């Protein structure tokens, strides 16, 4: 896609986040099925530093290596750590209500669609394959685990814009986390904090994209 020298009056492309924008992500429900007792579940999360550890996977760490190291430190949780990788797809819930219809409308009208997601490369491959029919609407997707850089690091936005062939002001970025929205704005992108499909539709209409 050619880069124009003049600033864009309106965005010409939409860049989506994936988790809790396109598809729900509900790891707490998955964990509750493994550990129904609240105290035991919270102890596991805190003992292993689950969320920080998962972030390291999104940042590019190989799951097998990371799981072996963590299981070595906490052998009593080895089965739960293994399940996190083997059954990660169960943490991803249904498409977010109303958003897939918006994506279809944008694609049908010729609006270029892209995505930037914080996602383990190991976990992304099977999920992307499972949802390939939907993701065919996207011209390119930048995955943090593959690039070894995560939102809201400015580097991932610049990398994505370069790959997508967009200037920052040509892209409307949609994410459910304010820190990531702020990161996009900081590099010159237009950005929308996702709360619902209806709110997103209003923003897209305002921008002349729908």
C-alpha positions as CSV (number, residue, x, y, z in Angstrom):
1,X,0.0,0.0,0.0
2,X,1.4,3.4,-1.0
3,X,2.2,5.9,1.7
4,X,0.8,9.4,1.0
5,X,2.9,12.4,2.2
6,X,-0.1,14.5,3.3
7,X,-1.8,13.8,6.6
8,X,-5.0,11.7,6.4
9,X,-8.2,13.5,7.3
10,X,-9.7,10.2,8.3
11,X,-8.3,6.8,9.0
12,X,-8.2,4.4,6.0
13,X,-7.7,1.1,7.8
14,X,-8.7,-0.6,11.0
15,X,-6.2,-2.5,13.3
16,X,-7.9,-4.8,15.8
17,X,-6.7,-6.4,19.0
18,X,-7.9,-10.0,19.3
19,X,-8.5,-11.0,22.9
20,X,-11.8,-9.4,24.3
21,X,-12.3,-7.5,21.1
22,X,-12.7,-10.2,18.4
23,X,-12.9,-13.2,20.7
24,X,-13.5,-13.4,24.4
25,X,-10.6,-14.5,26.6
26,X,-11.7,-16.0,30.0
27,X,-8.7,-17.8,31.7
28,X,-10.4,-17.5,35.1
29,X,-13.3,-19.7,34.0
30,X,-10.8,-22.3,32.7
31,X,-8.8,-22.2,35.9
32,X,-12.0,-22.6,37.9
33,X,-12.8,-25.8,36.1
34,X,-9.4,-27.1,37.1
35,X,-9.4,-25.8,40.6
36,X,-13.0,-25.2,41.8
37,X,-12.0,-24.1,45.3
38,X,-11.2,-20.4,45.3
39,X,-8.5,-20.6,47.8
40,X,-6.6,-23.4,46.0
41,X,-7.0,-21.5,42.7
42,X,-5.7,-18.2,44.1
43,X,-2.8,-20.0,45.7
44,X,-1.8,-21.6,42.4
45,X,-1.9,-18.3,40.6
46,X,0.1,-16.5,43.3
47,X,2.6,-19.3,43.9
48,X,3.7,-19.6,40.3
49,X,3.1,-16.0,39.3
50,X,0.8,-17.2,36.6
51,X,0.0,-13.9,34.9
52,X,3.6,-12.7,34.8
53,X,4.6,-16.1,33.5
54,X,2.0,-16.0,30.8
55,X,3.2,-12.6,29.8
56,X,6.6,-14.1,29.2
57,X,5.0,-16.5,26.7
58,X,3.2,-13.6,24.9
59,X,6.6,-11.9,24.9
60,X,8.1,-14.8,22.8
61,X,9.2,-17.4,25.3
62,X,8.9,-21.0,24.1
63,X,6.1,-22.8,26.0
64,X,7.9,-26.1,26.4
65,X,11.0,-24.5,27.9
66,X,9.0,-22.2,30.1
67,X,6.7,-25.0,31.3
68,X,9.6,-27.3,32.1
69,X,11.3,-24.6,34.2
70,X,8.2,-23.7,36.1
71,X,7.2,-27.3,36.7
72,X,10.7,-27.9,38.1
73,X,10.2,-25.2,40.6
74,X,6.6,-26.2,41.4
75,X,6.2,-30.0,40.7
76,X,3.0,-30.1,42.7
77,X,1.5,-27.9,40.0
78,X,3.1,-29.6,37.0
79,X,-0.3,-31.0,35.7
80,X,-1.8,-27.5,35.8
81,X,1.1,-25.9,34.0
82,X,1.0,-28.6,31.3
83,X,-2.8,-28.1,30.9
84,X,-2.2,-24.4,30.3
85,X,-0.4,-25.2,27.1
86,X,-2.3,-28.3,26.1
87,X,-5.8,-26.8,26.6
88,X,-5.1,-23.1,26.1
89,X,-7.8,-23.0,23.5
90,X,-10.4,-23.5,26.2
91,X,-9.5,-20.1,27.7
92,X,-10.7,-18.5,24.4
93,X,-14.5,-18.1,24.4
94,X,-17.0,-17.1,21.7
95,X,-16.7,-14.3,19.3
96,X,-17.4,-10.9,21.0
97,X,-21.1,-10.1,20.3
98,X,-21.6,-8.0,17.3
99,X,-18.0,-7.5,16.3
100,X,-17.6,-10.2,13.7
101,X,-20.6,-8.6,11.8
102,X,-18.7,-5.3,11.9
103,X,-15.6,-6.9,10.6
104,X,-17.6,-8.5,7.7
105,X,-19.1,-5.1,6.8
106,X,-15.7,-3.4,6.8
107,X,-14.2,-6.1,4.7
108,X,-17.1,-6.2,2.3
109,X,-16.8,-2.4,1.8
110,X,-13.0,-2.7,1.1
111,X,-11.6,-1.3,4.3
112,X,-8.2,-2.9,4.9
113,X,-8.2,-4.9,8.1
114,X,-5.2,-5.8,10.3
115,X,-4.5,-6.9,13.8
116,X,-1.9,-6.6,16.6
117,X,-2.2,-9.1,19.3
118,X,-0.3,-10.1,22.5
119,X,-0.4,-13.8,22.0
120,X,2.0,-16.7,22.5
121,X,3.3,-17.9,19.1
122,X,2.8,-21.5,20.3
123,X,-0.8,-20.9,21.2
124,X,-1.5,-18.6,18.2
125,X,-0.9,-21.2,15.5
126,X,-3.7,-23.7,16.5
127,X,-6.1,-20.9,17.3
128,X,-5.5,-19.1,14.0
129,X,-5.9,-22.4,12.1
130,X,-9.2,-23.1,13.9
131,X,-10.5,-19.7,13.0
132,X,-8.9,-19.4,9.6
133,X,-12.2,-18.6,7.8
134,X,-12.6,-15.5,9.9
135,X,-9.0,-14.4,9.8
136,X,-8.9,-14.5,6.0
137,X,-10.6,-11.1,6.2
138,X,-7.4,-9.7,7.7
139,X,-4.5,-8.7,5.4
140,X,-1.9,-9.2,8.1
141,X,-1.6,-9.9,11.8
142,X,1.3,-9.0,14.0
143,X,1.7,-11.5,16.9
144,X,3.8,-10.5,19.9
145,X,5.1,-13.9,20.6
146,X,6.5,-14.3,17.1
147,X,8.0,-10.8,17.1
148,X,9.2,-11.0,20.8
149,X,7.8,-7.6,21.6
150,X,4.5,-6.8,23.2
151,X,2.0,-4.0,23.4
152,X,2.3,-1.2,24.6
153,X,6.0,-1.1,23.6
154,X,6.2,1.5,20.8
155,X,8.3,-1.0,18.8
156,X,5.4,-3.3,18.1
157,X,3.3,-0.5,16.7
158,X,6.0,0.8,14.5
159,X,6.8,-2.8,13.3
160,X,3.2,-3.4,12.5
161,X,2.7,-0.1,10.7
162,X,5.8,-0.8,8.6
163,X,4.5,-4.3,7.7
164,X,1.0,-3.0,7.0
165,X,2.2,-0.2,4.8
166,X,0.4,2.5,6.8
167,X,1.3,5.8,8.3
168,X,0.2,6.1,12.0
169,X,-2.6,8.6,11.2
170,X,-4.0,6.2,8.6
171,X,-4.8,3.5,11.2
172,X,-7.6,3.3,13.7
173,X,-6.4,0.9,16.4
174,X,-9.1,-0.9,18.5
175,X,-8.1,-2.4,21.9
176,X,-9.9,-3.2,25.2
177,X,-7.0,-2.1,27.4
178,X,-6.4,1.6,28.0
179,X,-2.6,1.0,28.3
180,X,-2.5,-0.4,24.7
181,X,-4.7,2.4,23.4
182,X,-2.5,5.0,25.0
183,X,0.5,3.2,23.5
184,X,-1.0,3.5,20.0
185,X,-1.8,7.2,20.4
186,X,1.7,7.8,21.6
187,X,3.1,6.7,18.2
188,X,0.6,8.8,16.3
189,X,-2.1,6.3,15.6
190,X,-5.8,7.0,16.1
191,X,-7.2,4.7,18.7
192,X,-10.5,3.5,20.2
193,X,-11.0,1.9,23.6
194,X,-13.3,-1.0,23.0
195,X,-16.2,-1.4,25.3
196,X,-18.9,-2.8,23.0
197,X,-19.8,-3.4,19.4
198,X,-22.4,-0.6,19.4
199,X,-19.8,1.9,20.7
200,X,-17.3,0.7,18.1
201,X,-19.8,1.0,15.3
202,X,-20.5,4.6,16.3
203,X,-16.8,5.4,16.2
204,X,-16.4,3.8,12.8
205,X,-19.4,5.7,11.5
206,X,-17.9,8.9,12.8
207,X,-14.6,8.2,11.1
208,X,-16.4,7.4,7.8
209,X,-15.3,3.8,7.8
210,X,-18.9,2.4,8.0
